[in-house]
Amino acid sequence: MKNILKVDNLNYKIKHIQILDDVTFHVPKGKLCAFLGKNGAGKSTTIKCILGLIKNYDGGGLSVTSKT
């Protein structure tokens, strides 16, 4: 099945603090995805990277497919 969203090895640091460490997940077309976790786990930061609000992340890639 084709993935509508792919996040591979996403890393993000603020100064010397690791906020995201090797975040990887794929969301297949037609499926739902939920971010669950404790406060400070990096849920909002991951979404900001996906939306392009944070651009200076390291590591693998982000791929969002908008065509159906």
C-alpha angles and dihedrals in degrees: 000000000000117000117232092192129027126182115181126185095332114186129179132177132185106205101315097334116105107223099170122025119190097324109186130172140136127210114205120220111273095021131110125234129200129188111219127175148108124295109284094021093124102257096132093041091054091051091048090053091050091050092048095245089122113045105168098076122132136220132036128356147288119220124184117181112203099176118092 
